Amino acid sequence: MGGIDEVIGSFGYGAVVLVLCVVVFVHELGHYLVARWCGVRVETFSIGFGRELFGWTDSHGTRWKFSLLPLGGYVKMFGEHSLPNEAGAPAEMTPEQRAVSFSHKTLAQRSAVVAAGPMANFVFAIFVYAVMLAAVGEPKQQDFLEAGIGGVVENSPAAEAGFQPGDRFLKIDEADIAAFSDLRDAVTQSEGRELKVTVDRDGTVMQIPVSPREVTVDQPDGTSATVYQLGVRGPGPVYEPVGAVEILWKAPAQTWQRTEEILVSLGELVVGNRSTDELGGPILIAVMSNEFAQYGFVALILFTAFISINLGLINLFPIPVLDGGHLLFYAIEAVRGKPLGEKAQEYSLRIGLALLLSLMIFVTVNDLIRLTL
């Protein structure tokens, strides 16, 4: 996959546009397909917000378009914001219009259309994991990998000493290095003193002196710690083949594992075991997309699946404006036997929008502070 990896690596920060467009398209496609299945007329399918850059209108009258700001998307359905009155009489529409109006569909149909977006993100993640397991296999644990160099950080002690990708560590001073974790331990315990590192470079054994550099890194609990680093990245993972039957349960299991990790992290934020400084927004996604793109096709695709899980999960939160908020409204409607009043929905949506905008501002400020540091 060398050629593909080189192309992906050349994307740079354009990788964030690719990642966001894919996960947003999948999300909105879920809404679109179930809406069409339920007989709802879809007026607009947009990737991004703001001014339309380009688009086309299909034979069903749906306008498919790409817009200026690729930070989300939406599907606009006919009659989406026209609620029946409390007596159940329809808004002023012809029978033909009511037949294709979102608000005149049954409660189950409306719920299915709204839930389809987040569900599509989870199904997409399962599909990605299944394809990756079938195509490249399952990665072994890092500790069992050979102590080789996958990459050298620019301007690091390793770069200045002359280490190269592909070098394989044999010894540090007199201690044998059998795995990348052995290298980490030796560098951590060096306290910055010069190390005599023996490496194998294409069959030639050589010794390279290098002094690890002291750096300060942030910890998960919000504190900082001083560590020593050479500036080398470990080798890429070694993949083991996975059988077709195993894929059927391993792909959903990986999706659930990622989902569980996100929920646990959010729970730790709520109870105060993690710092809110760890929260990130579009800028962090852009930086991470660029970093994963440098590792090649497989890494970027797996990162895209992870972002898809994030998007699906966040949209299920019961916050007005999000899909989960609409599902909450429908749950209340199911209990009451009629929709919430228009005023109640309007104020709830305003509060939800204010919460969402506040969160976006907060995570963007976090991102900017992180970049400055």
C-alpha positions in Angstrom: 0.0 0.0 0.0 3.0 2.2 -0.3 1.7 4.3 -3.2 -1.7 4.9 -1.5 0.1 5.8 1.8 2.2 8.4 0.0 -0.9 10.0 -1.6 -2.7 10.0 1.8 0.3 11.5 3.6 0.5 14.3 1.1 -3.0 15.4 2.0 -1.7 17.4 5.0 -4.5 19.3 6.7 -6.7 18.6 3.7 -7.2 15.2 5.4 -9.6 16.9 7.9 -12.0 17.8 5.1 -11.9 14.2 3.8 -12.6 12.8 7.3 -15.4 15.3 8.1 -17.0 14.9 4.6 -17.1 11.1 4.9 -18.6 10.9 8.4 -21.1 13.8 7.7 -22.2 12.2 4.4 -22.7 8.8 6.2 -24.8 10.5 8.9 -27.0 12.5 6.6 -27.3 9.5 4.2 -28.9 7.5 7.1 -31.5 10.3 7.5 -32.0 10.5 3.8 -32.5 6.8 3.0 -34.9 6.1 5.8 -36.9 9.3 5.0 -37.3 8.2 1.4 -38.2 4.7 2.6 -40.9 6.3 4.8 -42.2 8.3 1.8 -40.9 11.7 2.9 -39.9 14.2 0.2 -36.3 15.3 0.8 -35.7 18.9 -0.4 -32.0 19.3 0.3 -29.0 17.1 1.1 -26.1 19.4 2.1 -22.5 18.6 3.1 -21.4 21.7 5.0 -23.2 25.0 5.9 -23.4 28.4 4.3 -23.1 29.4 0.7 -23.4 26.6 -1.8 -20.2 25.8 -3.7 -21.6 23.4 -6.2 -24.5 20.9 -6.5 -27.2 19.3 -8.6 -30.9 18.4 -8.4 -31.9 14.8 -8.9 -35.0 13.4 -10.5 -36.9 13.4 -7.2 -36.3 17.1 -6.7 -33.6 16.8 -4.0 -30.9 19.4 -4.2 -27.5 17.7 -3.4 -24.9 20.3 -2.6 -21.5 21.0 -1.1 -21.4 24.2 1.0 -18.7 26.6 2.2 -18.1 25.4 5.8 -17.5 21.6 5.9 -18.2 21.4 9.7 -21.4 19.4 9.4 -24.3 19.0 7.2 -28.1 18.6 7.0 -31.0 17.0 5.3 -34.0 19.3 4.8 -37.3 17.4 4.6 -40.6 18.7 3.3 -42.9 19.7 6.2 -40.2 19.1 8.8 -41.1 22.1 10.9 -44.9 22.0 10.3 -46.4 20.3 13.3 -50.0 19.1 13.4 -52.2 21.0 15.9 -53.2 19.5 19.2 -56.5 18.1 17.7 -54.4 16.2 15.2 -55.6 18.1 12.2 -52.9 18.7 9.6 -51.4 22.0 8.7 -52.8 23.6 5.6 -51.5 21.2 3.0 -53.1 19.4 0.1 -53.5 15.6 0.5 -50.6 15.0 -1.8 -48.4 17.3 0.3 -49.4 15.6 3.5 -48.5 12.3 2.0 -44.8 13.3 1.6 -44.6 15.6 4.7 -42.3 14.6 7.5 -44.5 16.0 10.3 -47.5 14.1 9.0 -45.8 10.7 9.3 -46.4 8.4 12.2 -44.4 8.7 15.4 -42.6 5.5 14.7 -41.6 6.7 11.2 -40.4 10.1 12.4 -38.4 8.4 15.1 -36.8 6.0 12.6 -35.8 8.9 10.3 -34.1 10.8 13.2 -32.4 7.8 14.7 -31.1 6.6 11.3 -28.3 9.3 11.2 -26.5 8.2 14.3 -27.1 4.5 13.6 -25.6 5.0 10.1 -22.4 6.2 11.8 -22.2 3.1 13.9 -22.9 0.8 11.0 -20.2 2.6 9.0 -17.7 2.1 11.8 -18.5 -1.7 11.9 -18.1 -1.8 8.1 -14.7 -0.1 8.2 -13.5 -2.4 11.0 -14.7 -5.4 9.1 -13.0 -4.3 5.8 -9.7 -3.6 7.7 -9.8 -6.9 9.5 -10.4 -8.7 6.2 -7.8 -6.7 4.2 -4.9 -6.3 6.7 -5.8 -8.4 9.7 -5.7 -7.6 13.4 -2.7 -5.7 15.0 -0.6 -7.5 17.6 0.1 -5.9 20.9 2.8 -3.2 20.7 5.0 -4.7 23.4 5.6 -7.8 21.3 6.9 -5.8 18.3 10.5 -5.7 17.4 12.4 -2.6 18.6 12.6 -0.8 15.3 12.2 2.8 14.3 9.1 3.6 12.3 9.9 7.4 12.1 12.2 10.0 13.4 10.9 13.4 14.8 12.5 16.4 13.1 15.0 18.4 15.3 15.0 15.7 18.0 18.0 14.1 19.6 17.5 11.0 17.4 17.5 13.1 14.2 20.6 15.1 15.3 22.4 11.8 16.2 21.6 10.3 12.8 19.1 7.6 13.5 17.0 6.6 10.5 13.6 4.9 10.0 14.2 1.1 9.7 17.0 1.0 12.2 16.6 -1.8 14.7 17.7 -1.4 18.3 20.0 -4.1 19.6 21.4 -2.6 22.8 21.5 0.5 25.0 24.8 0.5 26.8 25.1 -3.1 27.8 21.4 -3.9 28.1 19.7 -5.9 25.3 16.7 -4.3 23.7 14.1 -6.9 22.6 11.0 -4.8 22.3 10.1 -1.1 21.8 8.9 -1.0 25.5 12.5 -1.9 26.5 13.7 1.2 24.6 11.1 3.4 26.3 12.2 2.1 29.8 15.9 2.7 29.1 15.4 6.2 27.8 13.0 7.1 30.7 15.6 5.9 33.3 18.5 7.7 31.6 17.8 11.1 33.2 19.3 12.7 30.1 22.8 11.1 30.3 24.4 10.1 27.0 23.5 6.6 25.9 25.5 4.3 23.7 22.9 2.8 21.4 23.7 -0.2 19.2 21.5 -0.6 16.1 21.3 -2.8 13.0 21.0 -0.8 9.8 20.3 -3.1 6.8 22.6 -5.8 8.3 25.3 -3.4 9.4 25.8 -3.1 13.2 26.8 0.4 14.4 26.9 2.3 17.7 25.4 5.8 17.9 25.8 8.0 21.0 22.7 10.1 21.9 21.5 12.1 24.9 17.7 12.0 25.5 16.1 15.4 25.8 14.0 16.5 28.8 10.5 17.5 27.8 7.3 18.4 29.8 4.1 16.5 28.8 0.5 16.9 30.0 -1.0 14.0 32.0 -4.6 12.7 31.8 -5.3 14.2 35.2 -4.4 17.7 34.0 -1.0 17.9 35.7 2.3 17.9 33.8 5.4 15.6 34.1 9.0 15.8 33.0 10.1 12.9 30.8 13.1 12.1 28.6 12.7 11.4 24.9 14.8 10.4 21.9 12.3 11.5 19.3 11.6 8.2 17.5 8.3 6.5 16.7 7.8 2.8 17.0 7.3 0.6 14.0 3.9 0.1 12.5 1.8 -2.7 13.9 2.3 -6.3 12.8 -1.1 -7.7 11.6 -2.4 -11.2 12.0 -5.0 -12.7 9.6 -8.5 -12.9 10.9 -11.0 -15.5 9.8 -14.4 -14.6 8.1 -16.4 -15.9 11.1 -14.3 -13.9 13.6 -14.8 -10.7 11.6 -18.6 -11.0 12.1 -18.2 -10.5 15.9 -14.8 -8.7 16.1 -15.9 -5.7 13.9 -19.0 -4.9 16.1 -16.9 -5.6 19.2 -14.3 -3.1 18.2 -17.0 -0.5 17.5 -18.5 -1.2 20.9 -15.1 -0.9 22.6 -14.4 2.5 21.0 -17.9 3.6 22.1 -17.3 2.4 25.6 -14.0 4.2 25.8 -15.7 7.5 24.8 -18.5 7.0 27.4 -16.0 6.2 30.1 -14.0 9.3 29.3 -17.1 11.5 29.3 -18.1 10.0 32.6 -14.7 10.8 34.1 -15.1 14.4 32.9 -18.5 14.7 34.5 -17.3 13.4 37.9 -14.0 15.4 37.7 -11.5 12.6 37.3 -10.4 14.1 34.0 -9.7 17.7 33.1 -12.0 19.6 30.7 -8.7 20.8 29.1 -8.7 17.5 27.2 -11.8 18.4 25.3 -11.1 19.3 21.7 -13.0 20.6 18.7 -12.6 21.0 14.9 -9.0 22.3 15.2 -8.0 19.2 17.2 -9.7 17.0 14.7 -7.8 18.8 11.9 -4.4 18.3 13.7 -5.2 14.6 14.4 -6.4 14.0 10.9 -3.1 15.4 9.6 -1.1 13.2 12.0 -3.0 10.1 11.1 -2.6 10.8 7.4 1.1 10.8 7.8 0.9 7.2 9.0 -0.9 6.2 5.8 -4.2 4.9 4.5 -5.0 2.3 7.2 -4.4 4.8 10.1 -6.5 7.5 8.5 -9.4 5.1 7.7 -9.4 3.8 11.2 -9.4 7.4 12.6 -12.4 8.2 10.3 -14.3 5.2 11.8 -13.5 6.6 15.3 -14.7 10.1 14.4 -17.9 8.5 13.0 -18.5 6.7 16.3 -18.0 10.1 18.1 -20.5 11.8 15.8 -23.1 9.1 16.1 -22.8 9.0 19.9 -22.8 12.7 20.4 -25.9 13.0 18.3 -27.8 10.6 20.5 -27.4 12.8 23.6 -30.8 14.1 24.7 -30.0 17.8 23.9 -32.5 19.8 21.8 -31.1 20.5 18.3 -29.3 17.2 18.3 -31.0 14.0 17.0 -31.2 12.7 20.6 -33.2 15.8 21.6 -35.7 15.2 18.8 -36.0 11.6 20.0 -36.6 12.9 23.5 -39.5 15.0 22.1 -40.9 11.9 20.4 -40.7 9.9 23.6 -42.6 12.6 25.4 -45.1 12.6 22.6 -45.6 8.9 22.9 -46.3 9.3 26.7 -48.6 12.3 26.3 -50.4 11.1 23.2 -49.7 14.4 21.5 -46.6 16.6 20.7 -45.2 19.1 23.0 -46.5 22.6 22.4 -44.7 24.7 19.8 -43.6 27.2 22.5 -42.1 24.5 24.6 -40.2 23.1 21.7 -39.1 26.5 20.5 -37.6 27.4 23.9 -36.0 24.0 24.3 -34.4 24.3 20.9 -33.0 27.7 21.8 -31.6 26.4 25.1 -30.0 23.4 23.2 -28.5 25.7 20.6 -27.1 28.0 23.3 -25.5 25.0 25.0 -24.1 23.7 21.8 -22.6 27.0 20.8 -21.1 27.5 24.3 -19.5 24.0 24.0 -18.1 24.8 20.5 -16.6 28.1 21.8 -15.1 26.3 24.8 -13.5 23.5 22.8 -12.2 25.9 20.2 -10.5 28.0 22.9 -9.0 24.8 24.3 -7.7 23.9 20.8 -6.1 27.4 20.4 -4.5 27.2 23.8 -3.2 23.7 23.0 -1.7 24.9 19.7 -0.1 27.9 21.4 1.5 25.7 24.0 
